[in-house]
Amino acid sequence: MTNTTKPDIRPANPRFSSGPCAKRPGWSLQALEDAALGRSHRAKVGKTKLQQAIDETRE
């Protein structure tokens, strides 16, 4: 087994960790206002969002 050494320097971003990534500057919870969280892609709202994404990538 290999021994891992502690890094000599810390990351420049103090919020850096092994958990979720730090949010970009200016991010707010309102960004998720119309998100279909907890919904299946088979639900009407999911199908609509999926079709919208498909249409936008074709342009």
PyMOL Python script that loads the backbone (N, CA, C, O; Angstrom):
from pymol import cmd

cmd.read_pdbstr("""\
ATOM      1  N   MET A   1       0.839  -1.173   0.000  1.00  0.00           N
ATOM      2  CA  MET A   1       0.000   0.000   0.000  1.00  0.00           C
ATOM      3  C   MET A   1       0.887   1.240   0.000  1.00  0.00           C
ATOM      4  O   MET A   1       1.903   1.292   0.692  1.00  0.00           O
ATOM      5  N   THR A   2       0.487   2.235  -0.785  1.00  0.00           N
ATOM      6  CA  THR A   2       1.260   3.463  -0.904  1.00  0.00           C
ATOM      7  C   THR A   2       0.822   4.475   0.142  1.00  0.00           C
ATOM      8  O   THR A   2      -0.372   4.696   0.348  1.00  0.00           O
ATOM      9  N   ASN A   3       1.796   5.083   0.796  1.00  0.00           N
ATOM     10  CA  ASN A   3       1.479   6.141   1.755  1.00  0.00           C
ATOM     11  C   ASN A   3       1.308   7.454   1.008  1.00  0.00           C
ATOM     12  O   ASN A   3       2.155   7.831   0.198  1.00  0.00           O
ATOM     13  N   THR A   4       0.226   8.139   1.278  1.00  0.00           N
ATOM     14  CA  THR A   4      -0.037   9.421   0.643  1.00  0.00           C
ATOM     15  C   THR A   4       0.445  10.532   1.557  1.00  0.00           C
ATOM     16  O   THR A   4       0.145  10.545   2.750  1.00  0.00           O
ATOM     17  N   THR A   5       1.194  11.466   0.985  1.00  0.00           N
ATOM     18  CA  THR A   5       1.699  12.576   1.791  1.00  0.00           C
ATOM     19  C   THR A   5       0.760  13.769   1.694  1.00  0.00           C
ATOM     20  O   THR A   5       0.042  13.932   0.707  1.00  0.00           O
ATOM     21  N   LYS A   6       0.773  14.590   2.718  1.00  0.00           N
ATOM     22  CA  LYS A   6      -0.058  15.782   2.760  1.00  0.00           C
ATOM     23  C   LYS A   6       0.541  16.822   1.812  1.00  0.00           C
ATOM     24  O   LYS A   6       1.761  16.987   1.781  1.00  0.00           O
ATOM     25  N   PRO A   7      -0.296  17.532   1.033  1.00  0.00           N
ATOM     26  CA  PRO A   7       0.232  18.549   0.115  1.00  0.00           C
ATOM     27  C   PRO A   7       0.986  19.651   0.860  1.00  0.00           C
ATOM     28  O   PRO A   7       0.664  19.969   2.005  1.00  0.00           O
ATOM     29  N   ASP A   8       1.977  20.221   0.207  1.00  0.00           N
ATOM     30  CA  ASP A   8       2.769  21.293   0.809  1.00  0.00           C
ATOM     31  C   ASP A   8       2.020  22.623   0.838  1.00  0.00           C
ATOM     32  O   ASP A   8       2.222  23.432   1.743  1.00  0.00           O
ATOM     33  N   ILE A   9       1.154  22.850  -0.154  1.00  0.00           N
ATOM     34  CA  ILE A   9       0.409  24.114  -0.207  1.00  0.00           C
ATOM     35  C   ILE A   9      -1.091  23.835  -0.238  1.00  0.00           C
ATOM     36  O   ILE A   9      -1.534  22.775  -0.681  1.00  0.00           O
ATOM     37  N   ARG A  10      -1.850  24.797   0.235  1.00  0.00           N
ATOM     38  CA  ARG A  10      -3.308  24.668   0.233  1.00  0.00           C
ATOM     39  C   ARG A  10      -3.867  25.249  -1.073  1.00  0.00           C
ATOM     40  O   ARG A  10      -3.217  26.082  -1.704  1.00  0.00           O
ATOM     41  N   PRO A  11      -5.055  24.820  -1.478  1.00  0.00           N
ATOM     42  CA  PRO A  11      -5.677  25.400  -2.675  1.00  0.00           C
ATOM     43  C   PRO A  11      -5.950  26.896  -2.482  1.00  0.00           C
ATOM     44  O   PRO A  11      -6.153  27.355  -1.358  1.00  0.00           O
ATOM     45  N   ALA A  12      -5.952  27.635  -3.565  1.00  0.00           N
ATOM     46  CA  ALA A  12      -6.213  29.074  -3.493  1.00  0.00           C
ATOM     47  C   ALA A  12      -7.646  29.359  -3.049  1.00  0.00           C
ATOM     48  O   ALA A  12      -7.901  30.366  -2.388  1.00  0.00           O
ATOM     49  N   ASN A  13      -8.579  28.481  -3.406  1.00  0.00           N
ATOM     50  CA  ASN A  13      -9.979  28.663  -3.026  1.00  0.00           C
ATOM     51  C   ASN A  13     -10.205  28.005  -1.670  1.00  0.00           C
ATOM     52  O   ASN A  13     -10.072  26.786  -1.562  1.00  0.00           O
ATOM     53  N   PRO A  14     -10.542  28.772  -0.627  1.00  0.00           N
ATOM     54  CA  PRO A  14     -10.714  28.183   0.705  1.00  0.00           C
ATOM     55  C   PRO A  14     -11.914  27.247   0.812  1.00  0.00           C
ATOM     56  O   PRO A  14     -12.010  26.473   1.764  1.00  0.00           O
ATOM     57  N   ARG A  15     -12.845  27.310  -0.170  1.00  0.00           N
ATOM     58  CA  ARG A  15     -14.018  26.434  -0.131  1.00  0.00           C
ATOM     59  C   ARG A  15     -13.766  25.105  -0.828  1.00  0.00           C
ATOM     60  O   ARG A  15     -14.675  24.281  -0.921  1.00  0.00           O
ATOM     61  N   PHE A  16     -12.558  24.882  -1.317  1.00  0.00           N
ATOM     62  CA  PHE A  16     -12.218  23.638  -1.989  1.00  0.00           C
ATOM     63  C   PHE A  16     -12.229  22.491  -0.984  1.00  0.00           C
ATOM     64  O   PHE A  16     -11.669  22.605   0.107  1.00  0.00           O
ATOM     65  N   SER A  17     -12.863  21.399  -1.356  1.00  0.00           N
ATOM     66  CA  SER A  17     -12.879  20.214  -0.494  1.00  0.00           C
ATOM     67  C   SER A  17     -13.234  19.004  -1.338  1.00  0.00           C
ATOM     68  O   SER A  17     -13.356  19.107  -2.558  1.00  0.00           O
ATOM     69  N   SER A  18     -13.397  17.876  -0.700  1.00  0.00           N
ATOM     70  CA  SER A  18     -13.772  16.678  -1.438  1.00  0.00           C
ATOM     71  C   SER A  18     -15.282  16.595  -1.627  1.00  0.00           C
ATOM     72  O   SER A  18     -15.777  15.657  -2.252  1.00  0.00           O
ATOM     73  N   GLY A  19     -16.010  17.555  -1.099  1.00  0.00           N
ATOM     74  CA  GLY A  19     -17.463  17.567  -1.228  1.00  0.00           C
ATOM     75  C   GLY A  19     -17.892  18.224  -2.528  1.00  0.00           C
ATOM     76  O   GLY A  19     -17.110  18.301  -3.475  1.00  0.00           O
ATOM     77  N   PRO A  20     -19.134  18.700  -2.578  1.00  0.00           N
ATOM     78  CA  PRO A  20     -19.616  19.365  -3.797  1.00  0.00           C
ATOM     79  C   PRO A  20     -18.738  20.560  -4.157  1.00  0.00           C
ATOM     80  O   PRO A  20     -18.163  21.206  -3.280  1.00  0.00           O
ATOM     81  N   CYS A  21     -18.644  20.841  -5.423  1.00  0.00           N
ATOM     82  CA  CYS A  21     -17.812  21.950  -5.892  1.00  0.00           C
ATOM     83  C   CYS A  21     -18.356  23.287  -5.405  1.00  0.00           C
ATOM     84  O   CYS A  21     -19.552  23.436  -5.155  1.00  0.00           O
ATOM     85  N   ALA A  22     -17.464  24.241  -5.276  1.00  0.00           N
ATOM     86  CA  ALA A  22     -17.875  25.597  -4.906  1.00  0.00           C
ATOM     87  C   ALA A  22     -18.714  26.174  -6.043  1.00  0.00           C
ATOM     88  O   ALA A  22     -18.450  25.908  -7.216  1.00  0.00           O
ATOM     89  N   LYS A  23     -19.706  26.951  -5.694  1.00  0.00           N
ATOM     90  CA  LYS A  23     -20.567  27.564  -6.708  1.00  0.00           C
ATOM     91  C   LYS A  23     -19.830  28.713  -7.379  1.00  0.00           C
ATOM     92  O   LYS A  23     -18.957  29.340  -6.779  1.00  0.00           O
ATOM     93  N   ARG A  24     -20.185  28.980  -8.617  1.00  0.00           N
ATOM     94  CA  ARG A  24     -19.570  30.084  -9.345  1.00  0.00           C
ATOM     95  C   ARG A  24     -19.998  31.408  -8.717  1.00  0.00           C
ATOM     96  O   ARG A  24     -21.067  31.475  -8.109  1.00  0.00           O
ATOM     97  N   PRO A  25     -19.196  32.454  -8.847  1.00  0.00           N
ATOM     98  CA  PRO A  25     -19.573  33.755  -8.288  1.00  0.00           C
ATOM     99  C   PRO A  25     -20.908  34.216  -8.871  1.00  0.00           C
ATOM    100  O   PRO A  25     -21.134  34.116 -10.077  1.00  0.00           O
ATOM    101  N   GLY A  26     -21.782  34.715  -8.017  1.00  0.00           N
ATOM    102  CA  GLY A  26     -23.082  35.197  -8.464  1.00  0.00           C
ATOM    103  C   GLY A  26     -24.172  34.142  -8.482  1.00  0.00           C
ATOM    104  O   GLY A  26     -25.331  34.465  -8.745  1.00  0.00           O
ATOM    105  N   TRP A  27     -23.830  32.881  -8.206  1.00  0.00           N
ATOM    106  CA  TRP A  27     -24.831  31.820  -8.216  1.00  0.00           C
ATOM    107  C   TRP A  27     -25.786  32.016  -7.053  1.00  0.00           C
ATOM    108  O   TRP A  27     -25.380  32.417  -5.962  1.00  0.00           O
ATOM    109  N   SER A  28     -27.071  31.726  -7.294  1.00  0.00           N
ATOM    110  CA  SER A  28     -28.055  31.803  -6.215  1.00  0.00           C
ATOM    111  C   SER A  28     -29.040  30.651  -6.356  1.00  0.00           C
ATOM    112  O   SER A  28     -29.117  30.010  -7.404  1.00  0.00           O
ATOM    113  N   LEU A  29     -29.770  30.402  -5.316  1.00  0.00           N
ATOM    114  CA  LEU A  29     -30.754  29.331  -5.320  1.00  0.00           C
ATOM    115  C   LEU A  29     -31.855  29.582  -6.343  1.00  0.00           C
ATOM    116  O   LEU A  29     -32.504  28.636  -6.792  1.00  0.00           O
ATOM    117  N   GLN A  30     -32.075  30.826  -6.715  1.00  0.00           N
ATOM    118  CA  GLN A  30     -33.086  31.150  -7.722  1.00  0.00           C
ATOM    119  C   GLN A  30     -32.750  30.541  -9.078  1.00  0.00           C
ATOM    120  O   GLN A  30     -33.627  30.432  -9.935  1.00  0.00           O
ATOM    121  N   ALA A  31     -31.506  30.146  -9.287  1.00  0.00           N
ATOM    122  CA  ALA A  31     -31.122  29.502 -10.538  1.00  0.00           C
ATOM    123  C   ALA A  31     -31.864  28.181 -10.720  1.00  0.00           C
ATOM    124  O   ALA A  31     -32.006  27.695 -11.842  1.00  0.00           O
ATOM    125  N   LEU A  32     -32.333  27.604  -9.625  1.00  0.00           N
ATOM    126  CA  LEU A  32     -33.057  26.331  -9.682  1.00  0.00           C
ATOM    127  C   LEU A  32     -34.573  26.518  -9.653  1.00  0.00           C
ATOM    128  O   LEU A  32     -35.320  25.555  -9.479  1.00  0.00           O
ATOM    129  N   GLU A  33     -35.021  27.758  -9.824  1.00  0.00           N
ATOM    130  CA  GLU A  33     -36.441  28.074  -9.687  1.00  0.00           C
ATOM    131  C   GLU A  33     -37.337  27.222 -10.582  1.00  0.00           C
ATOM    132  O   GLU A  33     -38.378  26.744 -10.130  1.00  0.00           O
ATOM    133  N   ASP A  34     -36.953  27.023 -11.839  1.00  0.00           N
ATOM    134  CA  ASP A  34     -37.795  26.239 -12.746  1.00  0.00           C
ATOM    135  C   ASP A  34     -37.235  24.838 -13.005  1.00  0.00           C
ATOM    136  O   ASP A  34     -37.632  24.170 -13.959  1.00  0.00           O
ATOM    137  N   ALA A  35     -36.322  24.407 -12.158  1.00  0.00           N
ATOM    138  CA  ALA A  35     -35.731  23.076 -12.318  1.00  0.00           C
ATOM    139  C   ALA A  35     -36.749  21.995 -11.963  1.00  0.00           C
ATOM    140  O   ALA A  35     -37.544  22.149 -11.036  1.00  0.00           O
ATOM    141  N   ALA A  36     -36.710  20.923 -12.702  1.00  0.00           N
ATOM    142  CA  ALA A  36     -37.629  19.809 -12.457  1.00  0.00           C
ATOM    143  C   ALA A  36     -36.946  18.789 -11.553  1.00  0.00           C
ATOM    144  O   ALA A  36     -36.713  17.649 -11.955  1.00  0.00           O
ATOM    145  N   LEU A  37     -36.633  19.201 -10.347  1.00  0.00           N
ATOM    146  CA  LEU A  37     -35.913  18.336  -9.416  1.00  0.00           C
ATOM    147  C   LEU A  37     -36.814  17.217  -8.915  1.00  0.00           C
ATOM    148  O   LEU A  37     -37.971  17.455  -8.569  1.00  0.00           O
ATOM    149  N   GLY A  38     -36.293  16.014  -8.876  1.00  0.00           N
ATOM    150  CA  GLY A  38     -37.048  14.876  -8.369  1.00  0.00           C
ATOM    151  C   GLY A  38     -38.095  14.368  -9.333  1.00  0.00           C
ATOM    152  O   GLY A  38     -38.958  13.581  -8.944  1.00  0.00           O
ATOM    153  N   ARG A  39     -38.042  14.796 -10.578  1.00  0.00           N
ATOM    154  CA  ARG A  39     -39.024  14.370 -11.571  1.00  0.00           C
ATOM    155  C   ARG A  39     -38.384  13.410 -12.558  1.00  0.00           C
ATOM    156  O   ARG A  39     -37.191  13.501 -12.848  1.00  0.00           O
ATOM    157  N   SER A  40     -39.176  12.507 -13.060  1.00  0.00           N
ATOM    158  CA  SER A  40     -38.713  11.562 -14.069  1.00  0.00           C
ATOM    159  C   SER A  40     -38.644  12.247 -15.427  1.00  0.00           C
ATOM    160  O   SER A  40     -39.371  13.207 -15.683  1.00  0.00           O
ATOM    161  N   HIS A  41     -37.775  11.754 -16.288  1.00  0.00           N
ATOM    162  CA  HIS A  41     -37.725  12.264 -17.660  1.00  0.00           C
ATOM    163  C   HIS A  41     -38.983  11.868 -18.423  1.00  0.00           C
ATOM    164  O   HIS A  41     -39.229  12.369 -19.520  1.00  0.00           O
ATOM    165  N   ARG A  42     -39.778  10.973 -17.847  1.00  0.00           N
ATOM    166  CA  ARG A  42     -41.029  10.559 -18.484  1.00  0.00           C
ATOM    167  C   ARG A  42     -42.202  11.453 -18.091  1.00  0.00           C
ATOM    168  O   ARG A  42     -43.259  11.399 -18.720  1.00  0.00           O
ATOM    169  N   ALA A  43     -42.027  12.275 -17.057  1.00  0.00           N
ATOM    170  CA  ALA A  43     -43.080  13.202 -16.649  1.00  0.00           C
ATOM    171  C   ALA A  43     -43.218  14.294 -17.712  1.00  0.00           C
ATOM    172  O   ALA A  43     -42.282  14.556 -18.468  1.00  0.00           O
ATOM    173  N   LYS A  44     -44.380  14.921 -17.761  1.00  0.00           N
ATOM    174  CA  LYS A  44     -44.631  15.940 -18.783  1.00  0.00           C
ATOM    175  C   LYS A  44     -43.591  17.055 -18.735  1.00  0.00           C
ATOM    176  O   LYS A  44     -43.078  17.476 -19.771  1.00  0.00           O
ATOM    177  N   VAL A  45     -43.281  17.530 -17.532  1.00  0.00           N
ATOM    178  CA  VAL A  45     -42.297  18.604 -17.398  1.00  0.00           C
ATOM    179  C   VAL A  45     -40.917  18.131 -17.869  1.00  0.00           C
ATOM    180  O   VAL A  45     -40.177  18.901 -18.481  1.00  0.00           O
ATOM    181  N   GLY A  46     -40.572  16.890 -17.593  1.00  0.00           N
ATOM    182  CA  GLY A  46     -39.288  16.348 -18.028  1.00  0.00           C
ATOM    183  C   GLY A  46     -39.208  16.200 -19.534  1.00  0.00           C
ATOM    184  O   GLY A  46     -38.187  16.518 -20.143  1.00  0.00           O
ATOM    185  N   LYS A  47     -40.285  15.719 -20.134  1.00  0.00           N
ATOM    186  CA  LYS A  47     -40.319  15.568 -21.596  1.00  0.00           C
ATOM    187  C   LYS A  47     -40.205  16.923 -22.281  1.00  0.00           C
ATOM    188  O   LYS A  47     -39.530  17.062 -23.301  1.00  0.00           O
ATOM    189  N   THR A  48     -40.871  17.917 -21.710  1.00  0.00           N
ATOM    190  CA  THR A  48     -40.818  19.264 -22.287  1.00  0.00           C
ATOM    191  C   THR A  48     -39.402  19.819 -22.227  1.00  0.00           C
ATOM    192  O   THR A  48     -38.907  20.358 -23.216  1.00  0.00           O
ATOM    193  N   LYS A  49     -38.745  19.692 -21.072  1.00  0.00           N
ATOM    194  CA  LYS A  49     -37.376  20.201 -20.920  1.00  0.00           C
ATOM    195  C   LYS A  49     -36.398  19.438 -21.816  1.00  0.00           C
ATOM    196  O   LYS A  49     -35.489  20.031 -22.397  1.00  0.00           O
ATOM    197  N   LEU A  50     -36.588  18.130 -21.925  1.00  0.00           N
ATOM    198  CA  LEU A  50     -35.724  17.322 -22.780  1.00  0.00           C
ATOM    199  C   LEU A  50     -35.886  17.726 -24.241  1.00  0.00           C
ATOM    200  O   LEU A  50     -34.895  17.865 -24.958  1.00  0.00           O
ATOM    201  N   GLN A  51     -37.125  17.916 -24.687  1.00  0.00           N
ATOM    202  CA  GLN A  51     -37.366  18.328 -26.070  1.00  0.00           C
ATOM    203  C   GLN A  51     -36.773  19.704 -26.341  1.00  0.00           C
ATOM    204  O   GLN A  51     -36.224  19.945 -27.416  1.00  0.00           O
ATOM    205  N   GLN A  52     -36.882  20.604 -25.372  1.00  0.00           N
ATOM    206  CA  GLN A  52     -36.312  21.938 -25.519  1.00  0.00           C
ATOM    207  C   GLN A  52     -34.791  21.852 -25.667  1.00  0.00           C
ATOM    208  O   GLN A  52     -34.211  22.551 -26.498  1.00  0.00           O
ATOM    209  N   ALA A  53     -34.150  21.013 -24.879  1.00  0.00           N
ATOM    210  CA  ALA A  53     -32.694  20.843 -24.968  1.00  0.00           C
ATOM    211  C   ALA A  53     -32.298  20.260 -26.322  1.00  0.00           C
ATOM    212  O   ALA A  53     -31.305  20.679 -26.916  1.00  0.00           O
ATOM    213  N   ILE A  54     -33.071  19.297 -26.804  1.00  0.00           N
ATOM    214  CA  ILE A  54     -32.790  18.690 -28.116  1.00  0.00           C
ATOM    215  C   ILE A  54     -32.916  19.738 -29.209  1.00  0.00           C
ATOM    216  O   ILE A  54     -32.056  19.837 -30.085  1.00  0.00           O
ATOM    217  N   ASP A  55     -33.992  20.521 -29.156  1.00  0.00           N
ATOM    218  CA  ASP A  55     -34.207  21.557 -30.169  1.00  0.00           C
ATOM    219  C   ASP A  55     -33.095  22.601 -30.151  1.00  0.00           C
ATOM    220  O   ASP A  55     -32.642  23.042 -31.207  1.00  0.00           O
ATOM    221  N   GLU A  56     -32.653  23.000 -28.957  1.00  0.00           N
ATOM    222  CA  GLU A  56     -31.605  24.017 -28.853  1.00  0.00           C
ATOM    223  C   GLU A  56     -30.253  23.504 -29.338  1.00  0.00           C
ATOM    224  O   GLU A  56     -29.456  24.284 -29.860  1.00  0.00           O
ATOM    225  N   THR A  57     -29.981  22.223 -29.181  1.00  0.00           N
ATOM    226  CA  THR A  57     -28.692  21.696 -29.638  1.00  0.00           C
ATOM    227  C   THR A  57     -28.677  21.490 -31.147  1.00  0.00           C
ATOM    228  O   THR A  57     -27.603  21.382 -31.741  1.00  0.00           O
ATOM    229  N   ARG A  58     -29.833  21.435 -31.771  1.00  0.00           N
ATOM    230  CA  ARG A  58     -29.897  21.292 -33.233  1.00  0.00           C
ATOM    231  C   ARG A  58     -29.604  22.604 -33.939  1.00  0.00           C
ATOM    232  O   ARG A  58     -29.176  22.605 -35.093  1.00  0.00           O
ATOM    233  N   GLU A  59     -29.829  23.714 -33.262  1.00  0.00           N
ATOM    234  CA  GLU A  59     -29.664  25.033 -33.897  1.00  0.00           C
ATOM    235  C   GLU A  59     -28.227  25.357 -34.171  1.00  0.00           C
ATOM    236  O   GLU A  59     -27.926  26.427 -34.701  1.00  0.00           O
TER     237      GLU A  59
END
""", "prot")
cmd.dss("prot")
cmd.show_as("cartoon", "prot")
cmd.util.cbc("prot")
cmd.orient("prot")
